[in-house]
């Protein structure tokens, strides 16, 4: 291999590292607001839904769309705070929320046997309803290429009921696990 080719590979690799570090710094600065409130540090797969052009929201290599039950990271549409919420419905779903419990296409996600656990295919989510269920959401059709997100702590969550659906293109990545919690230290809790 020629010296010129080696130099090109090194410059490309170095450039990629610089871009990744800059994005990580930008992500951590916004994420600090959330961490200070909850004291959770979360592992995020930023390539799960596509590769982005650095420092933009443009996706140039779409991987897959978010699925119900996945936990996603995005900027709040009405504030400058990065949020982490669970996807409860995708484009084409008819959804409503009553007393903190989600109905998708007329069916509750939680079972009568255990109303505090919502089932999303192979994923399950434990609801925290100690502060109630938050505002109800009348039946609505989720637009294509959008998702409806809700927090698992329904009575204390700033989510779709306040700012609407989230365009898939605005989602930074899929949260995969909590790796540090102030009250518990290091841990690995899959999301």
Helices and strands as residue ranges (DSSP letters): H 3-38, E 40-45, E 51-52, E 59-61, E 71-75, E 82-90, E 94-98, E 101-104, E 107-108, E 117-120, E 123-126, E 137-141, E 146-150, G 154-156, H 160-163, E 166-167, G 168-170, E 171-181, E 185-190
